[in-house]
Amino acid sequence: MPLTVATWNINSLRLREALVARFLAEARPDVLCLQETKSPVDKLPTERFAALGYGRLIARGEKGYNGVAILSRLRLEPLQPIDFCGRGDARHVAAITEDGLAIHNLYVPAGGDTPDPARNPKFAHKLAFVDELADWSRGVSGPTLVLGDLNIAPGEDDVWSHKHMLKVVSHTPVEVEAFGKAQAAGRWTDVTRALMPQGKLYSWWSYRARDWEASDRGLRLDHIWASPDLAPKARTVRIARAVRGWPQPSDHAPVIATFG
């Protein structure tokens, strides 16, 4: 049976509850992974989603920061969350389907503004997090998906200007190298680029742009990775760019993939 999954950095689930409900009603993914929910789990809105058929929620949260959640209309069982970098922050949550598919939802640190780990602890944290992601990936077995805001745009066509972004956090060579090592460690397939290998693709546009759509200075920060046994089953993928133009939007757009 086909499976549709989506990932979306929602930038406050309580603030954008209506947008998530609209997306669920229109796109109808089987599983939606959300990042930056920015709320304790017991404060997350759930009734509206349950009424749409998404009665299963597996989440970790913090007041005002981070936060990851999996909404599903499939039966899921929680998996033990991973505490990357030992900070106790809500950046990973995971679940497994009745068919044995493991789904990992990740929110990688943004890394601050200065791409120098010696001067910027946030950037050092980001690099350490991605290194630990690589270590974890080496031990993954069985059908597995990694979805989330990985906060790195790896390819030249994943940023609006490769030359400009080389010294900007999210596309610096040290980040791209670490990203590549993590991907190789798990033999992950980047589903978006596997199915859409050519052309500019973005999933994030800054709030600072007066007209984000016209300037189109975007980055592809949101990813879906599939394990080697699952990657051949990827059928479609798309970035729901139009969602970025909805009222009071997140600065990210959902990424949606179908397997079957």
Secondary structure by P-SEA (a helix, b strand, c coil): cbbbbbccccccccccaaaaaaaaaaccccbbbbccccccccccccaaaaaacccccccccccccbbbbbbcccbbbbcccccccccccccccccccccbbbbbbbbcccccccccccccaaaaaaaaaaaaaaaaaaacccbbbbbcccccccccccccccccccccccccaaaaaaaaaaaaaaccccccccccccccccccccccccccccccccccccbbbbcccccccccccccccccccccccccbbbbbbbcc
